[in-house]
Amino acid sequence: MSRKVLCPIPLVLVLCLATGGFADLLADPSLSIYYSFDDFTDVVADLSGKGHDGVVVGDVTANPDGKRNGAAKFATGSYLDLNGPSIPAEDIPTSGITLAAWVKCENTAGHHAIFNARASDSTWVVHPEVRSEGNFRWLLRAAGSVVLFDIRAGAVTWGEWVHFAGTYDKASGKAFLYINGQLIYEQTVVNPQDIAGNWGLGARVGYNIDNARPFTGLMDIFFLFKRALSQNEILKAMQGEAYPLAFNPNPANGAVLLDTWANLEWSPGDFAVTHNVYFGENPDEVSSGTGDTFRGNQPTPSAIVGFFGYPYPDGLVPGTTYYWRVDEVNTLNPSSPWKGPVWSFSVAPRTAYNPKPADGAESVDLNAQLEWAAGFGAKLHTVYFGQTFDDVNNAAAGTSAGITTYNPGPLQAEKVYYWRVDENDGATTHKGDVWCFTTPGTVGHSQPAYGATGIEMNPKLSWTPAAHAASHQLYFGADAEAVRKAGIASPEYKGNKALGDKSYDPGLLVWDHTYYWRIDEVNNVNPGSPWKGPLWSFTTADFLLVDDFESYNNIDPPDPASNRIFEAWKDGFGTATNGALVGNDLPPYAESRPGWIHGGRQSMPVSYDNKQSTARYSEAVLTLASLRDWTAQGVAELSLWFRGDAANAAERLYVAIVNRSGAAAVVYRDDADATQTKTWTQWVIPLQAFADQGVNLADVDRIAIGVGTRGNTTTPGGAGKMYLDDIRLYRAELVPVENFSFELPGTSKQKGFDSVPGWNTDGPCTDSGVETGYTPTDGSWTAYLMSGDPSVWQLTNHVIAAGDVLQLKVDARITWAATVLRATLYYDDNGARVAATSQDIPLSDTMREYTLSFSAGAVPASVGHRIGIELSNASSGGTWVGLDNVRLEVSTQ
């Protein structure tokens, strides 16, 4: 898991402005031990300044995927030895303690000791643990093995990051256990005493002194204090180092509220003085701060919504999701404001929600009880239950009750069941959705999984047959109701599959579109046949897949199923000029270790060696079997993820694409030490960067990913190992252009642009404006510009960032005798329009698309300014140009 990338913060500012923040914790005299785990080998450095380094015993390794930067990965039975007898008494907590750490434990069926110490009198001093029974333990003892408290609480989620923090204060007699910054258990100690004050028999991180309860998994940001931290201090400790962003939102991100107003609260960033709050129903507008989402600058970390006199004075709406963001502000800091993440919460819908069993659940127990979350304000719940969708959807009579559970009675195996809950709030009945589940023996295990998103556009559908199936009737389409109701005479029917044939190829599907399918199981000797299956769905991706490395296996030739990664991606094995080697020498050939994969189950390891006598560059090359047209679906960006290691020799990366004709184009990454990047990093390359070098994007034969300088045969480089994953083609992000097709106000032909939303001119127009007709390409209206009239322009809300590549696309034609359209991309400089790029475009009589591109790198002065569009008729005489469908795309290198 990772946090958003933060802007670098000067050390002076950290020291001067981090009041109450992480820097204060590091300077706290009660801090005894702090391990960041960011980078270590045989010894983990104690960054508290006390010098209590941890010596690695066994297999404890640096892992790049920590909660913040690096983490320590503990193999079972491995630990850090703190040499307990050597630690002075003044550094051992007695009258108070805080022990905190991020942990991500594997489910080994055993207990996991985060830390353990044992006193000279054999007292087991401290037990912070993740327990096999699925909870957390926080125990302390006084001298003589007197138990002060033994807290066991909370619920563990195996394989996910969780923050553990236990505190004790002798003066107040209070012991607290916090999980993820939230207090989950408080205990008043009956007889408060000092904690046992020596670690004479040892102290360890990750393993008990008696070699029991091995911690297995990842650990990050370990703290030990000699006092009890406050909850707010624990929240700061969770963040790691100076953290300028707002965090710890309340309502929590993704929460469901049971009221129509909310008091938004958050923990402020370390440098915040005031707080800019954005709130609305559109996540993109909240992210960009557009529309009316800016709700003001707050002096305190809270804001009210859904109440008279505040945003949404009529109240929040049940069933609606709201998005909010807090930018932290400090006018004395040049990095201010710090843009915060977008959080969300929902107000509970008036209909029932959160069904159990979940919608689409499979192999449900035959004695299952149905449960759900009550709709907003619901007082009475009516349940409808049956074995067909239509019966349940159309039912008028059900079972009413005042509780949110229903017992359907004993269920039958190999059945599909449907159910619905209508909610009545005393005034209105709100009809619920129809949910379904199946019992054991029913057709199931659909691939793609039910409700899956991001599915490639040429998927292979598969399923597990029902217990008594002899063949399978398959239905497929883009209309849910049509597929649900289809019969063998319907166009959605795709045929009968014989027993053993349990897959289907639907062909190339549409970009970012939802599809539905159904399997009816057939056995002609059974009078109940066919058995109608549940309706499944999936949504195709908003990208084209080049390679995600998931299809490669460890099967060696001559087995026909062999698909080894280095057979597809050609490297330098057996050649003198290419220093690359793809894959691991022994299975698994593709990388499968956690932390070394960006998405899915596998990534591609590539070793590079550019210091050989003849090999001065290294590259892996894939010949494309399909997806050779890199203009399909309007794609405009190549995206790939990479990571290296600090131990690698510093080299730059490149991507090359090659046409079947042999024409090639190469794009290099700017950073010369990309190979030393320790975390997964996305590299987005505008496809125009290849096209500008003369390659045909519609005929891409090969893609090469390399290290060094392609074709270099003279200058030696270094060696190392890289990991690559998730190579995709995306459409460019659209910059919002208001009224891009000139549809508004859309009542009658207008001269001038004073009443045309979004568009402006610098003076009166003789004969320019908007009208219907003249071959519009989006909607019914077009703009017309007369020669000699002032240009029409629009300033967008997009702020140009370093690395931005912007492309203007506009549909244009000769309306009457014109010859040239002048297109300009400009940036706003305190109200002045400064041209970043401009072009006079020759036109034809046919409405067609024209483009104009601009790279922020070519005009550094534009960075930090808003981008605008300006269009004019640059022809002479009384001529007219027609315009429509103005789009602005942005890619980031």
LOMIMAR-721555 format. One record per residue (C-alpha): x, y, z. Coordinates in steps of 0.2 Angstrom, whole numbers, padded with zeros to 4 digits, always signed. Example, Ala and Ser with C-alpha at 12.3 -4.5 7.8 and 13.67 -1.06 7.14 Angstrom:
+0062-0022+0039+0068-0005+0036
This chain:
+0000+0000+0000+0006+0017-0003+0003+0036+0000+0001+0049-0013+0018+0056-0018+0022+0072-0007+0031+0087-0013+0048+0089-0005+0048+0099+0010+0064+0109+0015+0072+0103+0032+0071+0121+0039+0053+0121+0036+0050+0104+0044+0060+0110+0060+0051+0127+0061+0033+0122+0056+0030+0104+0062+0022+0110+0078+0014+0095+0086+0019+0084+0071+0030+0070+0067+0046+0080+0070+0041+0084+0087+0039+0065+0091+0056+0062+0085+0063+0076+0096+0053+0069+0111+0065+0065+0125+0053+0050+0130+0057+0042+0113+0067+0026+0116+0067+0017+0099+0061+0022+0082+0064+0010+0067+0058+0017+0050+0064+0001+0041+0067+0012+0025+0084+0004+0021+0094-0009+0030+0104-0025+0028+0111-0034+0043+0107-0020+0056+0091-0009+0057+0096+0008+0063+0088+0016+0078+0083+0033+0073+0078+0039+0090+0096+0044+0093+0097+0032+0108+0107+0020+0098+0097+0004+0101+0100-0004+0084+0091-0020+0080+0103-0034+0073+0095-0045+0060+0094-0064+0065+0088-0075+0052+0078-0069+0037+0073-0051+0040+0074-0041+0023+0071-0024+0017+0055-0023+0007+0050-0008-0004+0031-0009-0001+0030-0002+0016+0016+0009+0023+0028+0023+0020+0043+0019+0010+0052+0003+0015+0047-0010+0027+0054-0025+0036+0049-0042+0029+0050-0055+0043+0051-0074+0038+0044-0086+0051+0057-0087+0066+0067-0072+0061+0069-0057+0072+0078-0041+0077+0089-0043+0093+0090-0028+0103+0103-0034+0116+0091-0031+0130+0104-0032+0144+0114-0018+0137+0099-0006+0136+0101+0007+0151+0087+0008+0163+0083+0026+0158+0078+0020+0141+0066+0007+0147+0048+0012+0149+0042+0010+0167+0029+0023+0173+0022+0025+0155+0023+0017+0138+0018+0018+0120+0022+0004+0108+0016+0007+0090+0019-0001+0073+0011-0004+0056+0010-0023+0053+0004-0033+0039+0003-0051+0045+0001-0067+0035-0011-0080+0042+0000-0093+0048-0013-0100+0061-0001-0094+0075+0001-0079+0085+0013-0065+0080+0023-0056+0093+0027-0038+0087+0039-0035+0102+0044-0045+0117+0056-0042+0132+0059-0052+0147+0066-0046+0164+0081-0053+0174+0068-0061+0186+0060-0070+0171+0045-0058+0170+0038-0058+0153+0037-0039+0152+0026-0035+0137+0016-0043+0124+0009-0033+0109+0003-0047+0098-0008-0051+0083-0017-0067+0088-0022-0082+0079-0040-0081+0085-0041-0065+0075-0039-0051+0088-0025-0040+0096-0017-0042+0112-0009-0028+0123-0002-0035+0140+0010-0027+0152+0018-0035+0168+0026-0027+0184+0041-0035+0192+0038-0052+0199+0026-0056+0185+0012-0046+0191+0000-0044+0177-0006-0025+0175-0018-0029+0162-0021-0041+0147-0032-0033+0134-0038-0043+0119-0049-0034+0107-0052-0029+0089-0053-0039+0073-0038-0044+0062-0039-0043+0043-0025-0054+0038-0014-0048+0024-0018-0030+0025-0009-0016+0034-0016-0011+0051-0009+0001+0064-0006-0006+0082-0004+0006+0096-0004+0001+0115-0002+0014+0129-0001+0014+0148+0000+0028+0160+0003+0023+0179-0002+0041+0185-0020+0039+0178-0020+0020+0179-0027+0020+0161-0022+0007+0147-0028+0010+0129-0027+0000+0114-0029+0009+0097-0031+0001+0080-0029+0011+0065-0029+0027+0076-0046+0023+0084-0048+0018+0102-0055+0001+0103-0052-0004+0121-0050+0006+0137-0045-0002+0154-0043+0006+0171-0029-0004+0180-0035-0008+0198-0018-0007+0206-0007+0004+0194+0012+0000+0196+0028+0003+0187+0031-0009+0172+0046-0021+0175+0061-0010+0173+0074-0021+0165+0076-0032+0149+0090-0043+0157+0085-0059+0148+0083-0050+0131+0072-0039+0120+0067-0043+0102+0056-0037+0088+0046-0050+0079+0049-0066+0090+0047-0070+0109+0062-0073+0119+0058-0092+0121+0057-0093+0102+0038-0093+0101+0025-0083+0092+0035-0078+0077+0030-0063+0068+0027-0067+0049+0024-0053+0037+0028-0034+0035+0032-0022+0049+0034-0003+0047+0037+0013+0058+0040+0005+0074+0040+0017+0090+0043+0014+0108+0040+0029+0120+0042+0030+0139+0025+0039+0141+0008+0037+0134+0005+0047+0119-0012+0055+0116-0023+0049+0102-0019+0064+0091+0000+0060+0093-0003+0042+0088-0012+0048+0073+0004+0058+0069+0015+0044+0072+0005+0033+0060+0009+0045+0046+0028+0044+0046+0039+0059+0045+0033+0076+0042+0016+0075+0033+0008+0091+0026-0009+0084+0020-0025+0083+0030-0029+0065+0035-0040+0054+0047-0056+0060+0039-0073+0059+0049-0084+0053+0042-0072+0040+0037-0068+0038+0019-0082+0027+0012-0093+0028+0027-0112+0027+0026-0121+0041+0036-0138+0039+0044-0142+0057+0045-0144+0072+0032-0131+0083+0039-0113+0080+0044-0099+0089+0054-0084+0086+0043-0068+0084+0053-0050+0079+0050-0033+0079+0057-0023+0094+0050-0006+0092+0041+0009+0096+0050+0011+0114+0043-0007+0119+0041-0013+0136+0048-0030+0136+0039-0039+0124+0028-0048+0126+0011-0063+0114+0010-0071+0107-0006-0087+0098-0005-0099+0092-0019-0107+0077-0028-0095+0076-0042-0078+0068-0038-0069+0076-0053-0075+0094-0048-0070+0091-0030-0053+0085-0036-0051+0100-0048-0059+0113-0037-0071+0118-0051-0090+0122-0051-0096+0127-0034-0086+0115-0024-0075+0127-0015-0084+0130+0002-0072+0142+0010-0056+0143+0020-0059+0136+0038-0048+0142+0053-0051+0125+0062-0051+0107+0055-0070+0105+0054-0084+0111+0043-0103+0108+0043-0114+0103+0028-0132+0099+0026-0138+0112+0038-0147+0129+0037-0133+0142+0034-0121+0130+0027-0118+0121+0011-0133+0110+0006-0145+0120+0018-0159+0109+0013-0150+0094+0020-0140+0080+0012-0150+0068+0001-0152+0049+0006-0144+0037-0007-0132+0051-0013-0113+0050-0012-0104+0065-0007-0085+0069-0010-0074+0081-0001-0056+0087+0000-0046+0098+0012-0031+0108+0006-0019+0113+0020-0014+0131+0019+0001+0140+0026+0005+0157+0017+0023+0157+0025+0027+0141+0016+0031+0142-0003+0024+0124-0005+0007+0129+0001-0007+0124-0002-0005+0105+0000-0019+0097-0011-0027+0083-0001-0035+0067-0006-0053+0066-0011-0063+0057+0002-0081+0051+0001-0096+0046+0011-0114+0041+0007-0130+0045+0015-0140+0028+0017-0152+0025+0004-0171+0024+0007-0170+0007+0000-0163-0009+0009-0144-0011+0006-0129-0022+0010-0138-0039+0008-0131-0055+0016-0129-0066+0007-0121-0053-0005-0129-0051-0022-0122-0065-0033-0116-0075-0019-0113-0094-0023-0114-0110-0013-0124-0102+0001-0128-0113+0016-0145-0122+0014-0149-0115+0032-0144-0098+0028-0153-0083+0036-0156-0067+0026-0150-0050+0032-0149-0032+0026-0146-0014+0032-0162-0004+0034-0165+0010+0022-0165+0028+0028-0179+0030+0041-0186+0013+0038-0199+0007+0051-0206-0008+0042-0198-0021+0030-0207-0032+0018-0198-0047+0011-0201-0056-0006-0193-0072-0009-0193-0084-0024-0185-0094-0038-0187-0082-0053-0182-0064-0055-0199-0059-0062-0209-0067-0048-0199-0058-0035-0198-0042-0045-0217-0041-0048-0223-0048-0032-0236-0038-0022-0238-0048-0007-0223-0052+0005-0219-0055+0023-0218-0039+0034-0208-0037+0050-0199-0024+0060-0182-0033+0060-0169-0034+0047-0168-0053+0046-0178-0066+0037-0178-0085+0038-0183-0092+0021-0183-0110+0029-0173-0125+0022-0166-0121+0005-0163-0134-0009-0146-0138-0017-0143-0133-0035-0155-0118-0035-0155-0100-0039-0165-0089-0027-0170-0071-0028-0176-0059-0015-0181-0041-0012-0184-0030+0003-0196-0015+0002-0194-0002+0015-0208+0009+0023-0203+0024+0032-0221+0028+0039-0225+0039+0024-0219+0030+0008-0214+0012+0003-0198+0011-0006-0196-0004-0018-0179-0013-0016-0168-0021-0028-0169-0039-0033-0154-0049-0026-0150-0067-0030-0139-0081-0023-0136-0099-0027-0134-0115-0017-0121-0129-0019-0121-0138-0035-0127-0123-0046-0118-0117-0061-0105-0104-0054-0087-0097-0053-0090-0086-0068-0074-0079-0076-0074-0064-0077-0081-0064-0060-0098-0057-0057-0097-0038-0057-0079-0037-0062-0072-0021-0069-0057-0017-0080-0059-0033-0090-0049-0033-0107-0059-0031-0122-0057-0048-0129-0060-0059-0114-0063-0078-0113-0079-0082-0103-0078-0098-0092-0089-0106-0079-0090-0121-0068-0105-0132-0073-0119-0137-0062-0118-0154-0054-0131-0163-0065-0128-0153-0081-0126-0162-0098-0124-0147-0109-0125-0128-0107-0135-0115-0116-0126-0098-0117-0134-0081-0118-0124-0065-0120-0127-0047-0124-0126-0029-0118-0144-0027-0112-0147-0034-0095-0166-0037-0097-0164-0044-0114-0151-0057-0108-0161-0061-0092-0177-0065-0103-0169-0072-0118-0174-0089-0125-0166-0100-0138-0175-0090-0152-0167-0073-0145-0152-0065-0153-0143-0066-0136-0143-0085-0137-0126-0090-0143-0128-0109-0144-0127-0125-0134-0111-0130-0127-0107-0149-0125-0102-0156-0108-0084-0152-0106-0085-0136-0116-0086-0123-0103-0079-0107-0111-0085-0094-0124-0075-0081-0134-0087-0066-0137-0074-0057-0149-0068-0039-0147-0080-0030-0136-0083-0011-0134-0072+0000-0123-0078+0003-0105-0095-0006-0107-0105-0017-0097-0110-0035-0103-0122-0048-0097-0122-0067-0098-0131-0082-0092-0129-0101-0092-0144-0112-0092-0139-0130-0088-0147-0144-0098-0150-0162-0095-0164-0169-0105-0167-0184-0094-0171-0173-0080-0189-0166-0080-0183-0150-0072-0171-0146-0086-0166-0133-0092-0161-0124-0075-0160-0106-0078-0144-0098-0072-0141-0081-0063-0137-0066-0073-0119-0062-0073-0111-0045-0078-0093-0038-0081-0087-0021-0087-0073-0020-0100-0058-0009-0096-0055+0009-0101-0038+0004-0108-0030-0008-0121-0019-0021-0114-0001-0023-0122+0004-0036-0108+0001-0038-0090+0012-0054-0088-0002-0064-0081-0003-0077-0095+0015-0084-0093+0018-0100-0085+0032-0111-0078+0029-0126-0090+0045-0131-0100+0045-0137-0118+0040-0149-0127+0024-0148-0117+0012-0139-0129+0005-0129-0114+0022-0121-0112+0022-0101-0111+0038-0095-0103+0040-0077-0102+0057-0076-0110+0050-0085-0126+0038-0070-0129+0050-0056-0123+0066-0059-0132+0082-0053-0123+0101-0054-0126+0103-0072-0122+0116-0079-0135+0119-0061-0143+0134-0050-0141+0126-0033-0141+0111-0034-0130+0115-0036-0111+0097-0040-0106+0091-0057-0098+0072-0059-0096+0064-0069-0082+0072-0079-0068+0084-0093-0071+0073-0106-0062+0054-0107-0060+0045-0096-0056+0051-0088-0072+0040-0073-0070+0041-0063-0054+0028-0068-0041+0035-0061-0024+0024-0049-0015+0030-0032-0017+0039-0035-0033+0022-0036-0043+0012-0020-0047-0005-0028-0051-0011-0046-0053+0000-0061-0049+0016-0058-0059+0028-0045-0066+0043-0047-0078+0060-0047-0071+0074-0040-0083+0092-0041-0078+0103-0028-0087+0122-0028-0090+0129-0013-0100+0147-0015-0095+0151-0030-0106+0164-0029-0119+0151-0028-0133+0134-0026-0124+0132-0007-0120+0113-0007-0119+0100-0020-0113+0082-0022-0120+0068-0034-0120+0057-0035-0136+0040-0041-0138+0033-0045-0156+0014-0041-0155+0003-0055-0160-0012-0043-0160-0016-0025-0155-0005-0018-0168-0016-0003-0171-0011+0010-0158-0024+0022-0164-0039+0011-0161-0052+0017-0148-0044+0034-0148-0029+0029-0137-0016+0042-0135-0005+0036-0121+0007+0022-0117+0008+0018-0099+0019+0005-0090+0025+0002-0072+0042-0001-0067+0053-0002-0051+0071-0005-0048+0083-0006-0033+0095+0006-0024+0109-0007-0027+0107-0005-0046+0119+0005-0057+0111+0021-0062+0104+0020-0080+0090+0028-0089+0075+0019-0096+0068+0019-0114+0054+0013-0124+0055+0009-0143+0041+0004-0155+0045-0003-0172+0034-0004-0188+0035-0019-0199+0044-0009-0211+0058-0007-0199+0054+0012-0194+0058+0014-0176+0055+0028-0163+0063+0029-0146+0057+0039-0130+0069+0040-0115+0064+0044-0097+0071+0060-0091+0078+0054-0075+0096+0046-0077+0094+0035-0062+0077+0027-0065+0084+0010-0062+0087+0015-0044+0069+0019-0041+0063+0008-0026+0045+0009-0028+0033+0005-0042+0032+0020-0053+0021+0024-0068+0028+0030-0084+0015+0038-0096+0021+0042-0113+0011+0052-0126+0010+0042-0142+0012+0058-0151+0030+0057-0145+0033+0041-0156+0022+0048-0170+0033+0064-0171+0048+0053-0175+0039+0046-0191+0033+0029-0185+0015+0023-0190+0005+0021-0175-0008+0010-0184+0006-0003-0188+0016-0007-0172+0025-0023-0174+0036-0023-0159+0039-0014-0143+0056-0014-0134+0059-0009-0116+0077-0005-0112+0090+0001-0101+0104+0013-0107+0105+0021-0124+0098+0011-0138+0111+0006-0151+0125+0011-0140+0141+0001-0144+0155+0011-0136+0151+0019-0119+0150+0006-0105+0137+0007-0092+0132-0003-0076+0122-0018-0071+0106-0022-0061+0089-0029-0061+0072-0021-0066+0054-0026-0064+0040-0021-0077+0021-0023-0076+0005-0018-0083+0009-0011-0100-0007-0002-0107-0014+0010-0119-0025+0023-0113-0035+0037-0120-0029+0054-0115-0038+0063-0101-0050+0076-0107-0048+0094-0100-0066+0100-0097-0071+0113-0111-0087+0122-0107-0101+0121-0120-0088+0112-0132-0101+0109-0146-0109+0126-0145-0126+0118-0140-0130+0132-0128-0141+0142-0127-0147+0132-0142-0163+0142-0146-0160+0152-0162-0146+0158-0173-0135+0171-0163-0123+0183-0169-0109+0186-0156-0104+0176-0141-0111+0186-0127-0125+0174-0123-0115+0158-0128-0109+0150-0112-0091+0146-0110-0085+0157-0125-0079+0175-0126-0073+0188-0139-0063+0204-0136-0076+0215-0145-0092+0215-0156-0093+0203-0170-0099+0208-0187-0106+0191-0192-0099+0177-0181-0109+0167-0168-0118+0150-0167-0131+0141-0178-0139+0125-0182-0134+0114-0197-0117+0115-0207-0113+0097-0203-0111+0097-0184-0101+0083-0177-0108+0083-0160-0126+0089-0157-0135+0100-0169-0126+0117-0167-0110+0124-0174-0100+0140-0172-0096+0151-0187-0082+0164-0188-0081+0178-0201-0064+0184-0207-0060+0200-0198-0070+0197-0183-0061+0195-0166-0056+0178-0161-0067+0167-0150-0058+0160-0134-0060+0150-0118-0049+0149-0102-0050+0132-0095-0048+0127-0076-0033+0116-0080-0017+0122-0073-0002+0117-0084+0010+0105-0075+0028+0101-0079+0028+0086-0091+0010+0090-0098+0007+0087-0116-0009+0095-0122-0017+0092-0139-0031+0103-0145-0044+0094-0157-0057+0104-0166-0068+0099-0180-0068+0113-0194-0073+0116-0212-0075+0130-0225-0092+0137-0223-0090+0151-0236-0074+0154-0246-0062+0153-0231-0045+0146-0232-0037+0146-0215-0042+0143-0197-0029+0150-0184-0029+0139-0168-0019+0144-0153-0016+0136-0136-0012+0150-0124-0008+0152-0105-0016+0165-0094-0003+0177-0086-0012+0189-0075-0026+0191-0087-0015+0192-0103-0016+0178-0116+0001+0172-0120+0002+0160-0135+0011+0144-0131+0008+0137-0148-0001+0143-0163-0004+0136-0181-0013+0142-0197-0023+0127-0203-0028+0125-0221-0046+0120-0222-0057+0110-0234-0076+0110-0238-0078+0094-0227-0080+0095-0208-0065+0086-0201-0054+0085-0186-0038+0096-0185-0026+0095-0171-0013+0106-0162-0001+0100-0149+0009+0109-0136+0022+0102-0123+0025+0111-0107+0043+0107-0108+0044+0117-0124+0037+0133-0115+0043+0132-0096+0035+0149-0092+0018+0141-0095+0020+0129-0080+0008+0134-0066-0004+0144-0077-0021+0139-0084-0022+0134-0102-0034+0142-0114-0040+0139-0132-0042+0153-0145-0049+0151-0163-0051+0163-0177-0054+0165-0195-0037+0170-0203-0043+0171-0220-0045+0187-0230-0061+0195-0237-0079+0191-0233-0077+0172-0228-0083+0161-0215-0076+0146-0205-0087+0132-0196-0082+0125-0180-0088+0111-0168-0083+0098-0155-0068+0107-0147-0058+0095-0136-0043+0097-0126-0033+0082-0121-0019+0081-0108-0005+0068-0106+0009+0068-0094+0027+0062-0097
